[in-house]
């Protein structure tokens, strides 16, 4: 989590990069499910770290977008309320 915070503050990733980072774990899991292949502990660790960073960045981006949208909506509602109230 600390790595995700540092990366988000230093240089936030785009949504596409977040999804790409998460795909490594998803692909490894499906490969194990559909074939006789079994992942090693190191591969699980690395794909887990990539997925965690991608998921954290995506969640942080989502929260920031939601708060920004809510703030803008609140400003619009306040302006419309003031116009209607004043007459």
RAWOFEN-V66149 format. One record per residue. N is the residue number from 1. BURIAL is 1 if it has 24 or more other ideal C-beta (glycine too) atoms within 12 Angstrom, else 0. Layout:
BEGIN
[[N/BURIAL] [N/BURIAL]]
END
This chain:
BEGIN
[[1/0] [2/0] [3/0] [4/1] [5/0] [6/0] [7/1] [8/1] [9/0] [10/0] [11/0] [12/1] [13/1] [14/0] [15/0] [16/0] [17/0] [18/1] [19/0] [20/0] [21/1] [22/1] [23/0] [24/1] [25/1] [26/0] [27/0] [28/1] [29/0] [30/0] [31/0] [32/0] [33/0] [34/0] [35/0] [36/0] [37/0] [38/0] [39/0] [40/0] [41/0] [42/0] [43/0] [44/0] [45/0] [46/0] [47/1] [48/0] [49/0] [50/1] [51/1] [52/1] [53/1] [54/1] [55/1] [56/1] [57/1] [58/1] [59/0] [60/1] [61/1] [62/0] [63/0] [64/0] [65/0] [66/0] [67/0] [68/0] [69/0] [70/0] [71/0] [72/0] [73/0] [74/0] [75/0] [76/0] [77/0] [78/0] [79/0] [80/0] [81/0] [82/0] [83/0] [84/0] [85/0] [86/0] [87/0]]
END
